[in-house]
Amino acid sequence: MQQRLSDSPRAPRQPAMDAAVLRDRIAQLQEEHHSLDTLIEKMSGTDDLELRRLKKRKLKVKDTILLLQLQLDSDAH
């Protein structure tokens, strides 16, 4: 099972992913983020519980994008 960055403050750092793999994953997540944004806009004013769940997922995706971008930037230096 793949270890998440936030599982433990003392978790060993995973080997850096290849830059191309990081860019591909970032692109996938950006597409998901855009899709969630569109879906949230369409659902506005409907099921509040589902809307909150989608917004939470969208924030989580955005956080993951930022973490991967930071990793990509740090690997470049």
Helices and strands as residue ranges (DSSP letters): H 19-43, H 48-76
